[in-house]
Amino acid sequence: MYKPNLKISLQISTFILAFVMLAGYTRADEGMWLPMLVKRLNEADMKANGLKLTAEEIYSVNNSSLKDAIFGLGYGDPSWNFCTSEAISSKGLLLTNHHCAFDMIQNHSTVDNDYLTDGFWAKSLAEELPNPGITASVLVKMEDVTERVKKALDGLSLDDQAQKLEEIKAEIIAEHTKDTHYKGYIKDFFYGNEYYLFVSEVFLDVRLVGAPPSSIGKFGGDTDNWMWPRHTGDFSLLRVYAGKDGKPAEYSTENVPLQPKHSLPVSMKGVEQGDFAMVFGFPGSTQRFKTSYGLDVDYAVTNPARIKLRESRLSLMKEQMDVDAATRIAYASKYASISNYYKYFIGQNAGLKRLKTIDKKRKEEKEYQTWADASGNEAYSTALSRLDKAYSSAVDYSLWSAYWQEAFFGSEIIEFGASFLQLQRTLATGVNEENQEQVDEMIAKLKEATKEHFKEYNATVDKNVTGALLGMFYKDIDKKYHPEIFARIAGENGEDFNKYANVIFENSAFATEEKTMKFLENPNGEVLERDPVMQLITSVVETYYTKVRPQLMVSNEEVASAMKDYVAGLLVKNKDKTYYPDANSSLRLSYGNVKDYSPKDGVKYQYFTTLEGVAEKYVPNDDEFDAPKSLLEMQMSKEYGKYADKDGTLHVGFITNNDITGGNSGSPVINGNGELIGLAFDGNWEAMTGDLVFDEQYKRCINVDIRYVLFCIDKLAGASRLIDEMNLVTKKSK
């Protein structure tokens, strides 16, 4: 658990903050910036790059501003968002990526109504589809609370800091949300050297409005994932609903479309090389301050493990998806999710090698150490040696943890069975009058979870995956770290874990919905104790919590403490440099320009793609490169109407050098006038190290051109009612 280190005094922290706020500008393309600091840090630089707005028009607490159009998509907690969306009409219409809405589209799909394949377009508000659990949050305000938090923690022992930190956070949040329906949270920045409060409004009724067929929304599939040139129409439309008072409300047919404080005008003017571009959204996580010691573990240990395990899962899933339509639909989202980061880990390692990132980090760290030793500050001078020790001592445990996540919980039956652990413990201690109500509630929830689990499930896929992953766990993890049950399983099955998977699926209560429901009708502790899945889970979980997790916690706490001191030292050492904090799912903006690039010698990528490229890549009936007949016919006839570029073609995508990461998916790309020009949806293969280090030469943000989005909505879907909601801007501003 993270515990802040307060060896650095409040005075030094204030000194650091002052330098961060007053230092000169950095490159326009690098950085994910807090919007409330734009006026102080970035406004002049942004205007020099083409921004026509004021900082107040970007972020304001008292007046309508761009930030009021940016909605994080999540599951109720505004401190974390899986994607970004933006309001593009005064009726709560949201634009986001197809892959962000993929689960929603899938959940509403059946073999008879296959919205993944055919697309979906609501013809009226009444036909828009609810998505229980999905929320859309918008930032009300943010505030620097660093001084107050540090003052509360100052002088406390390390053991007391964690508890006090939670107390002061709760106190501040309560003050800022009192007598409101808002939700607040506080995040630390620069590894605990700064703290910011965020207050958000969380809307509970988000409905699916429209989505193109996957042959547009996922055109290019896994082959084109992370690649440029790109021809993917990665977009979908949602709508936020509220109660009649305009406040968040659970789904009801009585709810009405939200009227957001701001919605983005939609530009029909297109983009050109060098145009200003701003991406506004909720980037998930970066680790750009990570040292060579941490990168060594990523590159040589955990990334190769994740690549290997995901490759096996994908191969086994694809076998069944290719022969059964129902399995293809049921596993489409799971497959896409696993594949996305499978390719990401491959690209990240390739990038680390090509850029010699670890060698460069070591050089920077050597320079830092020389400075730190001369500074006379013990926290600064010991930070790197503490990091080296912490990472080195935990290598085996880091590998175990990667297999715990990717192999053990890569099995659906094991992950599902783990949800019964609490019931197992309760049954073991006995059910009585005092806990009967709690047990009944637990069983009711497990019944719902069972229905949900088996709704998108194929036992053959899971059995094959389970056997393969457990076999890899057994072979690749040092036997001294094996759960006790592995020796028995290997002995009984000749180290053949596929054979053991057959045993599981023949005998476990979790193998079929019927068996699980039958058990829940008459839950019995002894039955669970004998169940092969529960026996495996119990043994593995015990090993994790007694042997692995304690060691990882010690290592992680030391890494957190040392990183706080290291980053604090960096901020003082490089006082003339403006640092931006790592992404942490808080609202950020990045700014740069529309810009082409050369990925390698003799190759030059232009900054846009057109519909001609879809026709060139088209492969009939192919999973990845099929395309709608109507789209190809329009490409042949060039019937693009008002959505055509001035060159006569229909632009599909374009690239900018904006700094983005996961969570930015669905973020608006905004021009200098505050108008929507595109939709961010991916990064490029050549810069897959982006979460760890910014690559000035290669880093690109891949975006759908908004005119292609409008073309698909209007000409292909015939959903002109949605176009009519938007504020289309056709003339260039002076």
N, C-alpha and C positions, 0 to 999 in steps of 0.2 A: 504494500500500500504506500502511496506517495506521501512523504512527509517533507514539508519545506525545511530548508536549512537556513537558519537566521544568523549564521556567523557574520554575514555581511550586514552592516548596520543600516538603519533607516536612512541615515545621512548619505551613505554611499549609494543606496538605491535611488534616492532623490537626485543625486548627482548624475547617475546613469540615465535616468529618465530625461533630465534636462538636455543631456547631449543627444539622446535619441530624437528629441523633439526639435532641436535647433540645428542639427547637422544638415549638410547640403544634400542635393538631390541625388538619387540613384538613377540607373537606366530606366527608361519608361517601361520597357517590357517586363522587367523582373519585379516581383513583389505582389503580395496579396494584402491589401491595405485596409485598415479599419476606416469605414466611411466617416466617422465623426472627426477623424484627424486629417481629412483631405485638405481642409483650408490651411492648416498649419504646415503640412508636409508636402503636399502634391499639387496644389491648385495651379501654381505658376508653371510647373513642368507640364501639367496636363494641357493647359492653355497653349503652351508652346508647341504641343503636339497636335493641336486641332480642336480642343474642347471649347465650345461656345457657352456652356452653362457656368453658373457660379457654384461654389461649394455648397451654398445654401440650397440650391436647386437639386443637388445630389443627396444631401442629408440634412434634414431639418426635423426637429421635434415638434415645433409649433405650426409649421406650414406643410402643405402637400409637397412631397419631393420624390425623387426616383426610388428611394428605399421603400416607399409605401407600395410600390408595385411588385416588390420581390417577395415571393412566398416560398418558404421551405417546406418540402413534402416529408412527412414523417409519420410517427405512430403515437402522437400525443405529447411527447417530450420535446419542446422546442430547442433544447440544447444540442440535439443531434438530428440531422436531416439526411435522408438517403439521396435526395435530389433537390434541385431548384426548379421553380416555375415562376412565371411572371404574368401579371394581369394585363390583358390586351383589349379589354373593353370595360365599359362602366357597369357591366352586368356580371362581373365576377368571372369572366372567361379567362382561363389560364392556359398558357402554352408551356409544354415541357417536352422531354424526349419520349420517343416511342419506347425505348428501353427502360425509362423510368416508370412508365405506365404499363409495362409488359405484364406484371403480375395481375393488375386489374383487368387487362384485356383477357388474359388467360382464364381468370376466375369466372368471367362471364361467358367463356367459350364452351361449346360442346361439340361433339362430332357433327350434329345437325346444324348448329349455329357456330361455325368456326370463325370467330372474329379475328383470330391470329392470321388465318389464311386469307379471309375475304375482306377484312377491315370492318369497322363499325362507325356508323354516323347516325346520331340521334336526329330525328326530323323535327323535334320540338323539345321544349323543356321537360315535358312529361315523360319523354323517352330516355332522358339522361339517366345513367345507371349509378346507383349508390355503391360506395366502397367502404364497408364498415371497418373501422380501425385506422383508416388513412386520414391524416390531418394536414392542414395547410396553415403555417404560422407566418406572421408578418411582424417585423421588429417595430416596436413602439419607440424605444429609446435605448441608448447605451450610455454608460457613465464610468469614468475611471475611479475605482475605489481602492487603488493601491495603498495610499497612505493610511487609510483607515484600517485595512486588513493588516498591514505590517505593524501598525501601532498596537493592535490587539495581540499580535503574536510575539512582539518584541520581549526578550528576556525569558521566554518560556523554554523549558527543556524540549528536546526533540520528541520525547514521548508524549508531551502535553500539547504540542503544536497541532497535530492532526485533529484532535477533538475540538480545540479552540477555533480552528479554521472553519470547521463545519458550523460551529455556533455563530461566529461572526457573519458568515455567509447568510445563514438563515435570518439573522437579525436585519441585515441590510435588505434582503429580498422582501421581508415582511413590511418594512417601512415603505418600500417603493411600490408595493402592490396592494397596500391596505385599501379596503373599500372599492376594489376594482375586480374585474374578472380576469385580469392579466396574469401571466405566469412569468416568473423571474428566475434567472440562474446567473451564476458567477463563474467565469473561466479565468484560469491563470495563463499568463503569456510570458515568453522568454524563460520558460522552465521555473516559474514561480517568482520571478523578479517583478512582475506586474500583475494586477487583477482588474478585470472589467465586469461590470454588471450589465446584463441584457434583460430587457423587459419586452415580452412578446404577447401578441394576441393570437390565440390558437383556435382555428375554426375546425369544427368536427364533422361537417357534412361536405364531402368532396365527391363529385360525380363525374363519371366518364362521359364525355361529350362526343368525341370522335377520334378515330385512329385509322391510319391507312393500312392496307394489307401489309403483312411482313415482307412481301416482295418489294415493297417500297421502304417501309420503316426499318427493315433489317437487310436491305439489299447489300450483298457482299459478304454477309454472314461473318463467320470466324476468319475466313481468308483475308478479308479487308479490315477486320478489326484492328485498330491502332495504326492503320495505314493511310497514306496519302499517295496518289490522288484517290478521292472518295466520292461515291455517288449515292449515298444513303440519305433517304428522306426521314431522318430520325426525329420524328415529332408526333405528338398526340395532344389532344385538347381535353381539359378538365374544366369544371366549374365549381366555384366555392359558393355554398349556400349558407344563409344565416337565418336566425329567427326574424320575425317581422320588425323587431326592434333594432335589427342590424348587428346584434351580438351573436357570438357563437352558440350553436344549439345542436343537439344530437339530430340525426336524420329524421325528418318528418316531411310528409307531403305538404304540410303547411308552410315549410320554410321557403324563403325567397332568395333569388340570386343576390349575392353580396354586392354592394356598391363600394368598391375600394377607394381609398383616399386619392390614389393616383393610378392611372393605367397608361401603358406605353403607346405613344403614337407609332404607327407602323409605316416604315419608309418603303416607297416603291422606286426609289432612285438608284438602288444598286450600290456597289462598292468598287473602288479603284485602288490600285497599288498606292500605298502610303496613307490611305485614309485613317483617321483616328478611330480607334475601337476600344470600347470599355466593356468588360465582362463583370457582371454584378451577380453574386450568388453566395452559396454556402459551401466553400471548399472543405473537404472532410479532414484530411490529415497530411501533414508533411513533416519531415525530420531533417531539415536542411542544416541544422547545427550538429547532426550526428557525427561522431568522431570516427577515425579510421578503425578503432577497436570494434565498434558496433558494426561498421560496414563489412569488416572481415568476416564476422559471424553470418551476416546476411548472405554475402557472396559465396562463401565456401561451405556453409552448413545448412541454414534454413531454406534459402531459396531453392537449391537443388532438390531438397526433400519435397518441398511443396510442388515443384514441377513434376517430379516423378509420380507422386501420388495422384495428382489431378489428371495427369495423362492417362493413367490406368482407369480412373473413374469415367472419364469422358469416352474412352474407347469402348468400355463395357456398356455404358448407357446408349451409345450410338448404335450398337448392334441391334438392340431391341427397338429403338426409335425408327430405324430404317425399315422394319418389317411390320410395324403396327401403328396405325394412325392414332388410336387412342393413347398409346404410350408416347407418341411424338408430341401430342398436345399436352399431356400430363407432365412431361419432363422438359418441355421447351424452356421454361423459365429457369429451372434448376441447371440445365445444361449450359444455358447462356451465362449464368452467374459463375459457374465453375470455370468455364472456358475463358471468360473475360480476364480473370486474374491468373489463370494458367499462362496465358500469353504475356501478361504483364510481368510476371516473375522472370520469364525467359528474356524479355526485352530489357528488364532492369539489369540483369547480370551482364547481358551483352553490352549495354551502355556503360556500366561501371568499368568493364574491361577496355572498351574503346577509348573512353575519356581518361583512363588512368586515374579515376577519381580517388581511389584509396592512396595512391602515391602522392597526389596533390594535397590530400588531407594531412598526410604525415609531414609534408613540408611545412604546411601552415601551422601544424601543432608544434613543430620544432621551433619555429619563430615565436610562437606564443609562449612556449616554455622558457625561452631565453628572457622574454619580457617579464613573465610572471616571477621567475626567480629573482629578478632585479627589483620587483615591486615591493618586496618585503611583506606581501600579503600571503599568509600560509594557505588560505582557502584557494586562492588563485593558483599557487605554485604546486599544490598537491592534487589538483583536480584531475589532470590527465593520468597520473599514476594510479589514482583510485579507480578511474574508468577502466584502465587496462586490467587491473586486478579483478574488478567486478565482472567484466565480460569473460575473461579467461577462466574464471572459476565456475562459470555457468554454461560452458559450451555443451556439455552432454545433456544438461537439463533443458537447454534451448532446443536441441534436436528432439528430445522426448516431447516437449511441449508442442512442437510442430506436428509430430505424429499423433499426438493426442487430439489436436484440432482437425487435421486433414485425414487421418486414417481411422482413428477410433470413432470420431463423430462424423466421418464421411459415410459411415454405414447408417442408413435410415432406420433400420430396426433397432440399432443400438441407441441412436439419438432419441427415438420414440420411447424405448424402454426406460431411458434415464429419467423421463418425466414421471415415472412411477416410483421414484426413490423415496419421496416424502410419504407416499401411501405405504410403502413397504416398512418404513421406520415406525409409522403410526400403528400399523397392524402388529408389528413385533412387540410393541410396548403394551398393546391391548386397547380394545375399544370399549368405552363405558359411557355412562350417561353424560359425563362432563364433556367428552370430545365427540360424541355421536354426530352432533350438528356439523362440526368441522369436517368429519369424515364424509358425511353425506354431500357437503359442498364440494369437497375434493373429488369425489367420485363423479359428481355431475359435470365438473370441469373436464375430467379425464374422458368422459363419454363424448363431449363436444370435440376435444382434441383428437380422439380416435376417429371420429367421422371426418375431420379435416385432414388427418394424416393419410387415410386410405382413399381420399377423394382423388389424389394425384399420386398414385402409387402403382408400381409393378413389382411383384415379388421376385420374378426372375432376375430383373435388373438388380434389385437390392441383394439378392443372394450371391450373385456373381461378384458384385462390388465388395460385399462384406468379406467373402473368402479371400479375394485378392488383397484387400487393404490389411486385414489381420495378418496375412502371410508376410507382407512387407514389414509390418510392425515387428513381427517375430524375428525376421532375418536381419533387419537393419539396426535395431536397438540392442545395445550391449546387454547380454543376458543378466548382468548384475542389476540392471534396472527393470527387468521384466516383472510384471505382475505375477504373483504366485500361480495363478490358474494356468498360465501359458505352458508351464512344464507338463501339467496333467493333460491339457488339450493336445500338445505335441506328441506325448506318449501314446495317447489313445488313438490318434489319427495319423501317426507316422509323419508328423510335421506337415501334413497336408491340410491346410486351413480351408480349402474348398470343400473337403470332406466334412470338416467341422461346421461349415456354413450350412450344409445339408442337414446336419443334426439339429442346428438351431431352428431352421425353418420347418422341420418336421415336428418339433417338440415344444416350441415356445408359444406362450399365450399371446405373443405380439405378432405372430406370423400372418394372421388374417384378422379382418374386422370382426368376423363372427366369433372367433376365439376370444378376442379381447373383450368384446361386449358381454360374452357369456361369463367371463371372469369377473367383470365389473358388476354383474348382477348379484354375484355372491363372492365378494373378495375374500381371499384367504391368504394369510401370511405365509403358511407353509408351502402353498402353491408357488408363491413368488420366490421363496427361498430355493425351491427346486428348479425353477425356470432357468434354462441355460443362458438366456440373455441377461437375466438379473444376476446370475452368478458371475458372468463375465464383467458386467458393469461394476458390481460391488468390488471385485478384485482390482480392476483397473483404477477405479476412483480412489480406493484405499491407497494404492501405490502413489497416485498423483498427490493426494493430500498429505501423505506422511513422508514421502521421500523426495518428490520433485518440487511441488509448490513452495514448501518452506525455503528451499535453496534459491528458487527463482525470486521469492519475495525479498530475501536478503540482498541478492544481486540487484534487483530492480530498485530497491530503496537506496542502495549506494550509488547506482547510476543516476537516479533522480537528484540526489544530494550533490554529487560531483558535477552533474550537468548544470545545475543552478549556479554553482561557483564558476564553472568554466565559461558559461555564457555571460555571466556578470563581468568576468574578466575581459572577455572579448569586447563587450560594449564600452568598457573603460579604455582598453588598449587602442581600439579603432574608433576613437571618439569623433573623428571627422566623417565617419560613414553612417548613413541612415539605414538602420536595420528595420526590417519588418518581421513580425512574429510568425512562427509556424502556423499553418492552417489548423483549425480545431473545430470546424463546423459552425463557426460564428460568421456573421455577414461580412463579406469582404468585396472589394473591387480591385480589379487589375486593369491596367491600361497600356495600350501599345498601338500598333498599326497593322493594317492589312499588308502582308509581306510574303513574297515568294521565297524559295530557298533552294539550295543545291545539296542534295543528300549525299552525293559522292562525286568524284571526279568525272567530268564529262556529262553530267546529268543536271538538268535544271527543271524544277517544278514551278509551273505558273501558279498564281494565287487563287485561281478558280477552276471549277469543273462545270461541264454542261451536260445536258441530257443526251448528247451524242455519246458520251462515255457509257451511259446505261445501255444503249444499243450495242456498243462495242463489246461490253462484258456479258451481254445477255446469253444465257444458255437455257433453252427450253426445259421445263420440268426439273431444273436443278434446285437443290435446297437453298443454295446461296445466291445464285445469279439468274433465277427466273425473274420475269417482270410482267406486269399486267399488260394484256393485249392492247387495251385502250391507251395506255401510256406510250407504247411503241408506235401505235398508229398516229398519235399526235406528234411524236418525234419525226415520223416520216413526212407528215404534212406541214410541220412547223407551225401548228396552230397554237401559239402561245399567248396570243392576245396581249393584254396590257402587262402581262408578267414577263415578257421578253426583255432582255437587256438591250441597250442601244446598239449592240453588235448583231442583234437579230436572233441570238441563241437564248435558250432558257438556262440560266445558271442554277446549278444544283447545290454546290458547296463553295466555300472559300476558306482561306486560312489567315490567321493573324498570329502575331507573336505574343499574345496575352499569356499570362502566367495562370494556369489552372491545375486542378487535380480532381480526384473523385469527390462527388458532392456538387461540383460545378455542373454536372450533367443537367441540361435543361436551362442553364443560365442564359439570360438575354445577352446578345452582343449589341451594343448601343453606340450610335454614332455621336459626333460632336454636338449635335442638336438635341440629344436625349431621345432619339427615335430608334426603334427596333429595326435592325438590319439583318439579324440572324440569330441562330440558336446553337450554342456550344454543345458539342456532344462527345468529343474525343480528343485525345492527344496523339502525337505521331510517334511512330516506331523508333525513329532516330533519337528521340529524347525521352526514353522510358525511365531514365534516372531522375525524372523531374521531381519526385517526392523527396529525393535525397540531395540533389544539387541542381541548380538552374543551368541549363545549357544555352548560352546566349546565341550560339551559331545555329542550333538545330531546333530549339523548342518552338512548337507551333500548336495553336489551338484550332481544331477542325470544327467547322460550323456549317449548318444548313442555311442556305440563302433563304431569307424570309419570303422572297418572291416564289421560290419553288414550293414552300409550304402553302402559300395562298393559292397557287396554281392547282395543287393537289386537292385542296379543300373545295375550290370552286369548280374547276373543269373536270376533275375525275370523280369527286364525291358528289358533286351537285349540291353542296351544302352552302349555298350563297347566303343563307340566313345568318351564318356565322361571320362571313365577310362584312355583311351589313352592320354588324355590331362594332366593327373596328373603325378607328380613325386613321384612314389611309392618307399618307402625305406623299404627294406626287411631284411637288416643285422643290428645287434646291433652295435652301435659305441663302440670303445674301450675306 
